[in-house]
Amino acid sequence: MSKYDYVIRDLPIYKAALLDDWDSVSQIFEQDPELMTKQITYLWETPLIIAVGTNRSHYFVRKLVDRIVAVGASDKLFLTSYAGNNPLHYAAKVGNTIDAKLLVEQNPDMTRVPNPDGNWPLKLAAWHGNKETLRYLLTVTRDLLPGEDGTSMYTGVDGGDLITLTIRAGFYDVALDIIKMHPNIVLEFDKDNQTALQVLATKPEIFPSGNRLGFLGSFIYSFAYGIPELIEECLLTYPGLIWYDVGDSSLFLEAIKHRQERVYNLVFQMSAHKVFVATRIDEEKKDNALHIAAKLAPAHRLNVVSGAALQMQRELQWFQEVENFIEPSCKEAKNYNGRTPRMIFTDAHKESLLEGQQWMKDTASSCTVVAALIVTMAFAAAFKVPGGNQDDGKPLVLDQTTFMLFIVSDSVALFSSSTSVLMFLGILTSRYAESDFLYALPKRMKIGLLSLFLSLVATMIAFSATIALVLRDKVTWIAAPLVIATSIPVCLYGLLQFPLLLHLFYSTYGPSLFRKQNNRRIY
């Protein structure tokens, strides 16, 4: 009989293990106990491995383990598959904590048996992101000291892998427990030559806010990824770190390069020593802080703000801040290529300038058309009074409050739409210099959009007042829905344009990006 025939013959056992159907195979195992520990699949999987791997056939697993132990075949509980994984390895991979407990009760030492790839059950649970199983295995995995068998899963690459995999999985509370039990594990390098601190430094999302580089390298990483909490704690513990360089990277030069304003803001917590930070340069290219600020920001940081014009504004804000921070002599300093910061900024932002110009023109052109239409309608409405006029030229509805509402709203619509047209014309005729993107153009766009919104609201109010005057009490069931419908354009404008308005307000007149974050003195 070929191996495939055996697979077909043992198919009922395979299905029973998958479906947690112990009753259907109980008699089979009584007749032939060896089938309980037989490798019944092409991948040499036993019924126990199959059932454990489902993470739901818990009744089947418990009954099978009890039966295997009862017939004296405990030594075959942990037979491995073709890949060398035993049932506990499978439980760790799939997060089967229930069956893992059952297996560990039978043989606690199996927690220290690695698979052919050198992965312990503990590491497999962390690797596959099974927090509950990982936490359980930590409580039952006995670490033999070097000298008993010469190995320890909490030291060397194994220890480094365990702690970095736990952090990468997002199990920070479990990682803290591991570190408390084995403090030196934070110094171990994993198979990728990274320590726990280096991996932690690449995860800015967990804070409120590739080479073997060691502690200082991790520190540089945190500047690049923008993790001020981590950096601040490191500097408070080791103040001298602020002066260390790794390769050609200086701490605050990295913060400027990667546009990490919250990290850069740590200079405001420094004493007068911050003047020395401002004088640091990239030794290889002779770039000072302003040279680096003049270069285009990384794409992922540039896209933090929406719209090419606002991106250009953010770049100008960075350049201006660093320019005010560094020494006057550095502003016109030339780097290794003989280029000043301003020359670098102009060249690096040519494309951004053109994109910002096009974005401003397209937006202003579209809005100008709408504003001009409102101007035309509001102007014409002022000379065609609803309800008609008396023989002396006075409006028939002059004494009605609704008529006064019409007059006021129509006037507001005319004046605000005219203002909007003028602002958008100012944008279209701008010279589009670099400095215009800092305040002038965003301010015009803000005023233009706001006045356009005001004119739209006033126009809808004037329309509603006109409907009320014309129809009066005759057909209120028609007038009411028409008046309510006038709010639809206003709401649509708000949904579509208010996010842009908020960005314009915040980036131009909101709190400065660069400010002191707390009163803790760093150096």
ZAMARGU-4260 file (C-alpha; in steps of 0.2 Angstrom, whole numbers, plus 5000, padded with zeros to 4 digits):
<rodrens>
0) 5000/5000/5000 | 5007/5017/4995 | 5008/5032/5006 | 4994/5040/4997 | 4983/5025/5000
5) 4987/5027/5019 | 4981/5045/5018 | 4965/5040/5010 | 4962/5026/5022 | 4965/5038/5037
10) 4954/5052/5030 | 4940/5049/5043 | 4952/5053/5057 | 4959/5068/5048 | 4941/5075/5046
15) 4936/5071/5064 | 4952/5080/5070 | 4947/5095/5060 | 4928/5095/5065 | 4931/5091/5084
20) 4922/5075/5081 | 4929/5063/5094 | 4914/5051/5095 | 4916/5046/5076 | 4934/5040/5079
25) 4934/5033/5097 | 4930/5016/5091 | 4943/5016/5078 | 4956/5021/5091 | 4951/5007/5103
30) 4953/4994/5089 | 4970/5001/5083 | 4978/5012/5096 | 4993/5015/5085 | 4982/5026/5074
35) 4982/5039/5088 | 5000/5044/5086 | 5002/5039/5067 | 5007/5052/5055 | 4992/5052/5044
40) 4995/5066/5031 | 5008/5068/5017 | 5016/5081/5029 | 5018/5068/5043 | 5005/5077/5054
45) 4998/5066/5068 | 4979/5068/5073 | 4985/5078/5088 | 4995/5090/5077 | 4980/5092/5066
50) 4967/5095/5080 | 4979/5107/5089 | 4981/5117/5073 | 4963/5120/5071 | 4962/5130/5088
55) 4944/5124/5090 | 4945/5105/5092 | 4948/5106/5110 | 4937/5092/5116 | 4946/5081/5103
60) 4963/5086/5109 | 4959/5083/5127 | 4951/5065/5124 | 4965/5061/5112 | 4979/5066/5125
65) 4970/5056/5139 | 4969/5041/5128 | 4987/5041/5123 | 4993/5043/5141 | 4981/5029/5146
70) 4989/5017/5134 | 5006/5021/5139 | 5012/5031/5123 | 5016/5047/5131 | 5033/5047/5123
75) 5024/5049/5106 | 5013/5064/5111 | 5026/5076/5104 | 5030/5068/5087 | 5034/5081/5074
80) 5028/5084/5057 | 5039/5084/5041 | 5045/5102/5045 | 5050/5097/5062 | 5036/5105/5072
85) 5028/5096/5087 | 5010/5100/5094 | 5016/5113/5105 | 5025/5123/5091 | 5008/5122/5082
90) 4999/5128/5097 | 5011/5143/5098 | 5009/5147/5080 | 4990/5147/5080 | 4988/5155/5097
95) 4980/5139/5105 | 4982/5143/5123 | 4970/5130/5129 | 4978/5115/5121 | 4996/5123/5125
100) 4991/5121/5143 | 4986/5103/5141 | 5002/5099/5132 | 5014/5108/5145 | 5005/5099/5159
105) 5011/5082/5151 | 5029/5088/5148 | 5034/5105/5154 | 5052/5103/5146 | 5044/5104/5129
110) 5043/5123/5131 | 5062/5122/5128 | 5062/5112/5113 | 5066/5122/5097 | 5060/5117/5079
115) 5073/5114/5066 | 5073/5133/5062 | 5079/5136/5080 | 5063/5144/5086 | 5056/5140/5103
120) 5037/5139/5106 | 5039/5156/5115 | 5047/5164/5100 | 5034/5157/5088 | 5020/5164/5099
125) 5028/5181/5098 | 5032/5179/5079 | 5014/5175/5075 | 5007/5189/5086 | 4998/5177/5099
130) 4998/5188/5115 | 4988/5176/5126 | 4999/5161/5122 | 5015/5171/5123 | 5010/5177/5140
135) 5006/5159/5146 | 5022/5152/5139 | 5032/5165/5148 | 5025/5159/5165 | 5029/5141/5161
140) 5045/5142/5151 | 5060/5138/5163 | 5076/5146/5157 | 5091/5135/5160 | 5107/5145/5165
145) 5122/5143/5154 | 5131/5129/5161 | 5116/5117/5163 | 5115/5115/5144 | 5125/5130/5138
150) 5110/5139/5130 | 5097/5152/5136 | 5083/5158/5126 | 5084/5175/5134 | 5102/5179/5129
155) 5111/5181/5112 | 5101/5181/5096 | 5087/5171/5104 | 5084/5184/5117 | 5086/5198/5104
160) 5073/5189/5093 | 5061/5187/5107 | 5061/5205/5113 | 5060/5213/5096 | 5047/5201/5090
165) 5036/5205/5105 | 5039/5224/5102 | 5035/5222/5084 | 5019/5213/5088 | 5014/5228/5098
170) 5014/5218/5115 | 5022/5232/5125 | 5016/5226/5142 | 5022/5209/5139 | 5039/5216/5133
175) 5040/5226/5149 | 5037/5210/5159 | 5051/5201/5149 | 5063/5215/5153 | 5059/5215/5171
180) 5063/5197/5172 | 5078/5198/5161 | 5085/5216/5161 | 5100/5212/5150 | 5089/5206/5136
185) 5088/5224/5130 | 5106/5224/5125 | 5104/5208/5114 | 5104/5209/5095 | 5092/5200/5085
190) 5095/5191/5068 | 5093/5208/5060 | 5106/5216/5071 | 5093/5226/5080 | 5090/5229/5098
195) 5074/5232/5107 | 5078/5251/5108 | 5081/5252/5089 | 5064/5243/5086 | 5055/5254/5098
200) 5063/5270/5090 | 5054/5265/5074 | 5037/5265/5082 | 5032/5284/5085 | 5013/5279/5086
205) 5015/5270/5103 | 5020/5287/5111 | 5008/5301/5116 | 5014/5311/5103 | 5098/5243/5046
210) 5116/5244/5053 | 5122/5239/5070 | 5122/5256/5077 | 5120/5252/5096 | 5112/5264/5108
215) 5117/5280/5099 | 5111/5273/5083 | 5094/5270/5091 | 5095/5288/5098 | 5097/5294/5080
220) 5083/5284/5074 | 5071/5292/5087 | 5076/5309/5080 | 5072/5303/5062 | 5055/5295/5067
225) 5050/5310/5078 | 5048/5302/5095 | 5051/5317/5107 | 5046/5307/5123 | 5060/5294/5120
230) 5073/5307/5116 | 5068/5318/5131 | 5070/5303/5143 | 5087/5298/5135 | 5093/5316/5137
235) 5087/5318/5154 | 5096/5302/5159 | 5112/5305/5149 | 5113/5324/5145 | 5130/5322/5136
240) 5121/5312/5122 | 5116/5328/5114 | 5134/5331/5108 | 5136/5314/5101 | 5136/5310/5082
245) 5134/5293/5073 | 5143/5294/5057 | 5139/5310/5049 | 5122/5313/5058 | 5120/5325/5072
250) 5105/5324/5083 | 5096/5340/5078 | 5102/5340/5060 | 5092/5323/5059 | 5077/5331/5066
255) 5078/5346/5054 | 5081/5334/5039 | 5066/5323/5043 | 5055/5338/5048 | 5051/5332/5065
260) 5046/5348/5074 | 5042/5340/5090 | 5059/5334/5091 | 5067/5350/5085 | 5057/5359/5099
265) 5067/5351/5112 | 5080/5365/5109 | 5068/5377/5118 | 5070/5366/5134 | 5089/5369/5133
270) 5099/5382/5142 | 5111/5394/5133 | 5120/5378/5127 | 5108/5378/5113 | 5119/5390/5104
275) 5132/5376/5102 | 5118/5365/5094 | 5115/5378/5081 | 5134/5378/5075 | 5134/5359/5071
280) 5138/5354/5053 | 5138/5339/5042 | 5156/5336/5041 | 5156/5327/5025 | 5146/5340/5014
285) 5149/5355/5026 | 5131/5358/5027 | 5125/5368/5042 | 5107/5367/5049 | 5101/5380/5037
290) 5108/5370/5022 | 5098/5355/5028 | 5082/5364/5031 | 5084/5371/5013 | 5083/5354/5006
295) 5066/5346/5001 | 5057/5337/5015 | 5055/5318/5014 | 5039/5314/5004 | 5031/5306/5020
300) 5033/5322/5030 | 5029/5333/5015 | 5012/5325/5013 | 5007/5329/5031 | 4999/5344/5025
305) 4987/5344/5010 | 4989/5354/4994 | 5005/5360/4985 | 5003/5378/4992 | 5002/5373/5010
310) 5017/5361/5008 | 5027/5375/5001 | 5021/5386/5016 | 5027/5372/5028 | 5044/5371/5020
315) 5046/5390/5021 | 5041/5390/5039 | 5055/5377/5043 | 5068/5387/5033 | 5063/5403/5042
320) 5063/5395/5059 | 5080/5388/5057 | 5086/5404/5049 | 5081/5413/5065 | 5089/5400/5076
325) 5107/5398/5069 | 5121/5411/5070 | 5120/5425/5057 | 5137/5420/5049 | 5129/5403/5044
330) 5115/5411/5034 | 5127/5415/5019 | 5139/5400/5023 | 5144/5389/5008 | 5144/5371/5009
335) 5157/5359/5000 | 5149/5363/4983 | 5150/5381/4986 | 5131/5384/4988 | 5122/5395/5001
340) 5106/5389/5010 | 5095/5401/4999 | 5102/5394/4983 | 5099/5376/4989 | 5081/5381/4994
345) 5077/5389/4978 | 5084/5374/4967 | 5076/5361/4978 | 5059/5369/4978 | 5057/5374/4960
350) 5044/5360/4957 | 5035/5363/4973 | 5034/5381/4968 | 5026/5378/4951 | 5014/5365/4959
355) 5009/5377/4972 | 5007/5391/4959 | 4996/5380/4948 | 4985/5374/4963 | 4982/5392/4968
360) 4977/5397/4951 | 4966/5383/4948 | 4957/5385/4964 | 4956/5404/4962 | 4949/5402/4944
365) 4935/5390/4949 | 4930/5401/4964 | 4930/5417/4954 | 4917/5410/4942 | 4905/5406/4956
370) 4908/5423/4965 | 4906/5432/4949 | 4889/5424/4946 | 4883/5429/4963 | 4889/5447/4960
375) 4878/5447/4945 | 4863/5440/4953 | 4864/5451/4969 | 4866/5466/4959 | 4851/5463/4947
380) 4840/5458/4962 | 4843/5475/4970 | 4834/5483/4956 | 4820/5471/4954 | 4811/5471/4971
385) 4799/5456/4975 | 4781/5461/4976 | 4781/5476/4964 | 4782/5495/4968 | 4769/5508/4972
390) 4765/5523/4960 | 4778/5533/4969 | 4791/5520/4967 | 4791/5513/4984 | 4790/5494/4986
395) 4773/5487/4991 | 4781/5476/5005 | 4792/5490/5012 | 4785/5489/5029 | 4787/5470/5031
400) 4802/5462/5041 | 4804/5449/5027 | 4808/5463/5015 | 4821/5471/5026 | 4829/5453/5027
405) 4829/5452/5008 | 4838/5469/5007 | 4851/5466/5020 | 4855/5448/5014 | 4856/5454/4996
410) 4868/5468/5001 | 4879/5456/5010 | 4879/5444/4996 | 4884/5458/4984 | 4898/5465/4995
415) 4905/5448/5000 | 4905/5441/4983 | 4914/5457/4976 | 4927/5455/4990 | 4929/5436/4985
420) 4931/5441/4967 | 4945/5454/4971 | 4954/5442/4982 | 4954/5428/4969 | 4960/5441/4956
425) 4974/5445/4968 | 4979/5427/4968 | 4978/5426/4949 | 4989/5441/4947 | 5001/5437/4960
430) 5020/5437/4956 | 5021/5420/4965 | 5038/5423/4974 | 5043/5410/4987 | 5039/5422/5001
435) 5021/5425/4995 | 5017/5407/5000 | 5021/5410/5018 | 5007/5423/5022 | 5001/5433/5007
440) 4994/5419/4996 | 4986/5409/5010 | 4978/5425/5017 | 4970/5430/5001 | 4964/5412/4998
445) 4957/5412/5016 | 4948/5428/5014 | 4942/5423/4997 | 4934/5407/5002 | 4926/5414/5018
450) 4918/5429/5008 | 4912/5417/4995 | 4904/5406/5009 | 4896/5422/5016 | 4890/5427/4999
455) 4882/5410/4996 | 4873/5410/5013 | 4867/5428/5010 | 4861/5423/4993 | 4851/5408/5000
460) 4843/5419/5013 | 4838/5432/5000 | 4831/5419/4990 | 4821/5412/5005 | 4815/5429/5009
465) 4809/5432/4991 | 4799/5415/4991 | 4791/5421/5007 | 4786/5438/5000 | 4779/5431/4984
470) 4770/5416/4991 | 4765/5423/5008 | 4751/5412/5016 | 4744/5405/5000 | 4754/5389/4997
475) 4765/5386/5013 | 4767/5368/5009 | 4777/5373/4994 | 4787/5388/5002 | 4793/5378/5017
480) 4802/5364/5007 | 4809/5377/4995 | 4816/5387/5010 | 4823/5371/5018 | 4831/5366/5001
485) 4842/5382/5001 | 4852/5375/5015 | 4859/5361/5004 | 4871/5372/4994 | 4877/5379/5010
490) 4880/5362/5018 | 4889/5356/5003 | 4901/5370/5002 | 4904/5368/5021 | 4908/5349/5018
495) 4919/5352/5003 | 4928/5368/5007 | 4929/5370/5026 | 4943/5357/5028 | 4954/5368/5017
500) 4949/5383/5026 | 4954/5375/5043 | 4970/5370/5036 | 4973/5388/5030 | 4969/5395/5046
505) 4979/5383/5057 | 4994/5383/5046 | 4994/5402/5044 | 4987/5409/5061 | 4987/5394/5072
510) 4999/5390/5086 | 5017/5390/5080 | 5025/5373/5075 | 5040/5378/5085 | 5038/5381/5103
515) 5042/5375/5120 | 5033/5359/5125 | 5036/5358/5143 | 5047/5365/5157 | 5059/5351/5159
520) 5077/5357/5157 | 5087/5346/5146 | 5104/5353/5146
</rodrens>
